[in-house]
Amino acid sequence: MAPGPSRLLGAICDIDISDNLKGITITNYIEKGGRPVVDGENVKSIVIDHHLSDEFPKDAIVVSACHYPPVSTTSLLAYEICKELNRDIASECGYLCAIGTHGDLGNTLKWLPPFPDMTETFKTYTKKLINDCVSYINAHVVTAWRALLDVKEPKEIMKNRRLADARDEINEEVEKRTHMPPKFSKDGKIAVLKINSEAQVHPVIATRWASHLKSKALEIVMVANYGYLPGKVNFSCRIARCARGRDPPVNIIESLKAVADLDTTDLVQRLGESFARGHKEASGGIVNTAEFEELCALMKVGEKPDKADGESPKKKMEKLPQKNTLNNYFKKS
């Protein structure tokens, strides 16, 4: 879906917020396709994204990596495009690329091909510094955006008092909400943890539990937040570490949609466009509370799995009388 370099050069324009708008660039576009980004026949628009979708705004030029694993994040796509337009981008904005990519793909990313060589960036800024910046930025999006516009290097982000306080608040809230054990779907494939928090901690908690839970059946860890938006459930899903590398690979979006399809009424329509969005490996959504409870009922969360027919050989062996008793020994003697 990515156009050639010449078309990209023509699409990336200076944005003039006025009646003379000539071009606009949108990143991380996660809405469904439809009307053009802006009205005006002479306004060019480019969408740079990596979320799973085949629907984008009308007439937009689209650069999407969603169908090309390993998926390149939006920040990495933007960096690769822009560094061809300005020779200073690589040296001045490499840390922004690293922060955005680690924020999406995790702090254990190895940066192996086909990912670009970021050796020079990590010589200047340690991975620990980059990962610390990720935690600060995720703590308060609006403050982070303003901070990123002003800073020249990542160390300045770490000096932002508002972001530091926000991160401490998030960490405290995560600790409060993490210790309740999740319940499992009847088939054992999905672990569901329900929390009630005004903070956006569900993605962090899902990532944490996905690293620790283990079972042969487990595939997905889901954290559902009933307190973030009134009347809604915001939920985040991550692939359990024990399920990574399975063949076929776990696809969260397909798994969630398969559960919804079990319904014989109109649940799929009522769940809406914000259900099961994002990535195959890290998905989630925002749905009405009633519809989410119906989804949990379809998963049979908290129900014990059916017992297998017949007794296991181990249990049968346990019921057999023991032959090597003391009485039998002396009888033989």
C-alpha positions in Angstrom: 0.0 0.0 0.0 3.0 2.3 0.4 3.4 4.6 -2.7 6.7 5.3 -4.4 9.1 7.9 -3.1 8.1 10.5 -5.8 4.5 10.4 -4.7 5.5 10.7 -1.0 7.6 13.8 -1.8 4.6 15.3 -3.4 2.3 14.4 -0.5 4.3 15.7 2.4 3.6 19.4 2.5 3.9 22.3 5.0 0.7 22.6 6.9 -0.8 26.1 6.9 -3.8 26.2 9.3 -5.8 28.6 7.2 -8.0 28.9 4.2 -4.9 28.3 2.1 -4.3 24.8 3.5 -2.3 22.8 0.8 -1.5 19.6 2.6 -2.0 17.6 5.8 -0.3 14.6 7.3 -2.1 12.3 9.8 -0.3 9.7 11.8 -1.8 6.8 13.8 -5.1 7.0 12.0 -7.2 4.3 13.7 -10.7 5.3 12.5 -12.5 3.6 9.7 -12.3 5.0 6.2 -14.9 7.4 4.9 -15.0 11.1 3.9 -11.8 12.9 3.0 -9.5 14.2 5.8 -10.3 17.8 4.9 -12.6 19.3 2.3 -11.1 20.8 -0.7 -10.1 19.4 -4.0 -6.6 21.0 -4.0 -5.7 19.7 -0.4 -3.4 16.7 -0.5 -3.5 14.3 2.5 -1.2 11.5 3.6 -2.0 8.9 6.3 0.9 7.2 8.0 -0.2 4.3 10.1 0.5 0.7 11.2 -2.8 -0.3 12.8 -4.6 -3.2 11.2 -7.1 -1.8 8.6 -7.9 -1.7 5.0 -10.2 1.3 5.2 -8.8 4.8 5.1 -10.0 8.4 4.3 -11.2 9.0 0.7 -8.5 10.3 -1.7 -5.7 10.0 0.9 -2.3 8.6 0.0 -1.7 5.8 2.6 1.6 4.5 4.0 0.7 1.5 6.0 2.8 -1.4 7.4 0.0 -3.4 8.9 0.2 -6.2 6.4 4.0 -6.5 6.3 5.5 -8.2 9.3 7.5 -7.4 11.2 5.2 -4.4 11.4 7.0 -1.0 11.4 5.4 1.5 13.8 4.0 4.8 12.7 6.9 6.7 14.3 9.4 4.5 12.5 7.6 5.0 9.1 7.5 8.8 9.6 11.2 8.8 10.5 12.2 6.8 7.5 10.2 9.0 5.2 11.3 12.3 6.7 15.0 11.6 6.9 15.1 11.4 3.1 13.7 14.9 3.0 16.2 16.5 5.5 19.7 15.3 6.1 19.5 16.5 9.8 16.5 14.3 10.7 18.6 11.2 11.4 20.8 12.9 14.0 18.3 15.2 15.5 15.2 13.0 15.6 16.6 9.5 15.9 15.7 9.4 19.6 12.0 10.3 18.8 11.9 7.3 16.4 13.3 5.1 19.2 10.9 6.4 21.8 7.9 5.9 19.5 9.0 2.4 18.4 9.8 1.2 22.0 6.5 2.6 23.2 4.7 0.4 20.7 6.8 -2.7 20.3 8.2 -2.9 23.9 11.6 -2.2 25.4 13.1 -5.5 24.5 13.2 -4.8 20.7 16.5 -6.0 19.2 16.5 -3.6 16.2 17.5 -6.4 13.9 17.0 -6.2 10.1 14.7 -5.3 8.4 14.5 -2.6 11.1 17.0 0.2 10.4 20.4 0.4 12.0 20.0 2.8 15.0 23.5 2.2 16.4 24.4 5.9 16.3 21.2 6.9 18.2 21.9 4.4 21.0 25.5 5.4 21.2 24.2 8.9 22.1 21.2 7.9 24.2 21.0 4.7 26.2 18.1 2.3 25.8 17.4 2.8 29.5 17.0 6.5 28.9 14.7 5.9 25.9 12.6 3.4 27.9 12.3 5.8 30.8 11.1 8.5 28.4 8.4 6.1 27.2 7.1 5.7 30.7 7.0 9.5 31.2 5.3 10.1 27.9 2.6 7.5 28.4 1.8 8.9 31.8 0.2 12.1 30.5 -0.3 12.5 26.8 -1.2 16.2 26.5 1.8 17.3 28.7 4.0 14.9 26.8 3.0 16.4 23.5 3.8 19.9 24.6 7.1 18.7 26.1 8.2 16.9 22.9 7.6 20.1 20.9 10.1 22.0 23.1 12.8 19.5 23.9 16.0 19.0 21.9 17.1 15.7 23.6 15.4 13.0 25.8 17.1 14.1 29.0 15.0 17.2 28.9 11.9 15.0 29.0 13.1 13.4 32.3 13.3 16.9 33.8 9.6 17.6 33.3 8.1 17.7 36.7 4.5 17.3 35.6 5.4 14.1 33.7 7.4 12.8 36.6 4.4 13.3 39.0 2.0 11.7 36.4 4.2 8.7 36.1 4.3 8.3 39.9 0.6 8.5 40.0 0.2 5.9 37.3 2.7 3.5 39.0 0.8 3.8 42.2 -2.5 3.1 40.5 -1.0 0.1 38.6 0.1 -1.4 41.9 -3.3 -1.0 43.4 -5.1 -2.7 40.5 -2.6 -5.4 39.6 -2.9 -7.8 42.5 -6.4 -9.1 41.9 -6.0 -12.4 40.0 -7.8 -12.7 36.7 -10.5 -15.2 35.8 -10.3 -17.5 32.8 -12.6 -18.3 30.0 -14.0 -21.8 30.1 -11.6 -23.0 27.4 -8.7 -21.4 29.3 -7.6 -19.3 26.3 -8.4 -15.9 27.6 -7.6 -14.5 31.1 -9.8 -11.6 32.1 -9.0 -9.1 34.8 -11.7 -6.5 35.6 -10.6 -3.2 37.3 -12.2 0.1 38.1 -9.9 3.0 37.7 -10.1 6.6 36.4 -6.6 6.2 35.1 -5.6 4.7 31.8 -3.7 1.8 33.4 -5.4 -1.1 31.6 -2.7 -1.4 28.9 0.1 -1.5 31.4 -1.6 -4.0 33.6 -2.4 -6.2 30.6 1.3 -6.2 29.6 2.4 -7.0 33.1 0.0 -10.0 33.5 0.9 -11.3 30.0 4.5 -11.6 31.1 3.6 -13.7 34.2 0.6 -16.0 33.5 1.4 -19.4 32.1 -0.7 -22.4 31.0 -0.8 -24.7 28.0 -4.2 -23.3 26.9 -3.7 -19.6 27.6 -3.3 -17.3 24.6 -4.6 -13.8 25.5 -4.7 -11.6 28.6 -7.5 -9.0 28.8 -7.8 -6.2 31.3 -11.1 -4.4 31.3 -11.4 -1.0 33.0 -14.9 -0.1 34.1 -14.0 3.2 35.6 -12.2 5.1 32.8 -15.3 6.3 30.9 -18.8 6.5 32.3 -21.0 3.7 31.0 -18.1 2.2 29.0 -15.5 -0.5 29.4 -12.1 0.3 28.0 -10.2 -3.0 27.5 -6.7 -3.9 26.5 -5.5 -7.3 25.3 -2.0 -8.7 25.0 -0.6 -12.1 23.9 0.6 -14.1 26.8 4.3 -14.6 26.8 3.8 -18.4 27.0 1.8 -18.2 23.8 4.2 -16.3 21.7 5.8 -18.3 18.8 2.9 -20.7 18.6 1.9 -22.1 15.2 -0.4 -20.8 14.0 0.3 -17.5 15.7 -2.2 -16.0 18.1 -4.3 -13.2 16.5 -6.1 -11.2 19.1 -8.4 -9.4 16.7 -9.6 -12.6 15.1 -10.0 -14.3 18.4 -12.2 -11.4 19.8 -14.3 -11.3 16.7 -14.7 -15.1 16.8 -16.1 -14.8 20.4 -18.6 -12.0 19.3 -19.7 -14.1 16.4 -20.9 -16.8 18.8 -23.9 -14.5 19.6 -27.1 -15.2 17.7 -28.5 -11.7 18.0 -27.0 -8.3 17.0 -24.1 -8.1 19.5 -21.5 -7.6 16.7 -23.3 -4.5 15.5 -23.9 -3.2 19.1 -20.2 -3.6 19.9 -19.5 -1.0 17.3 -16.4 0.2 15.4 -14.3 0.6 18.5 -14.3 -3.1 19.3 -11.1 -5.2 18.6 -9.0 -2.5 17.0 -5.3 -2.0 16.9 -2.8 -4.9 16.3 -3.0 -8.6 16.0 -0.6 -8.8 18.9 -2.0 -5.9 21.0 -5.6 -5.1 20.6 -8.5 -3.7 22.6 -11.5 -1.4 22.4 -14.2 0.8 24.0 -17.6 -0.7 24.3 -20.8 -0.2 26.4 -20.7 -2.0 29.7 -23.8 -4.1 28.9 -22.3 -5.4 25.7 -19.0 -6.2 27.4 -20.8 -8.3 29.9 -22.5 -10.2 27.1 -19.0 -10.8 25.6 -17.8 -12.2 28.9 -20.9 -14.4 29.0 -20.0 -15.8 25.6 -16.4 -16.5 26.8 -17.9 -18.1 29.9 -15.5 -16.3 32.1 -15.1 -17.9 35.5 -16.7 -21.2 34.5 -14.8 -24.4 35.2 -13.8 -26.5 32.2 -15.8 -29.6 31.5 -14.2 -32.8 32.9 -12.9 -35.2 30.3 -15.0 -38.4 29.8 -13.8 -41.3 31.8 -11.0 -41.4 34.4 -7.4 -40.6 33.7 -5.0 -43.6 33.8 -3.3 -41.9 36.8 -6.5 -41.8 38.8 -7.2 -45.5 38.0 -3.7 -46.5 39.2 -4.3 -44.6 42.4 -7.4 -46.7 43.1 -5.7 -50.1 42.6 -4.7 -51.8 45.9 -1.0 -51.7 46.8 0.6 -55.1 46.3 4.0 -54.6 47.9 2.7 -54.5 51.5 4.5 -55.9 54.6 2.0 -58.8 54.9 2.6 -59.9 51.3 6.3 -59.7 51.8 6.3 -62.0 54.8 3.8 -64.4 53.1 6.3 -64.9 50.3 9.1 -65.5 52.8 
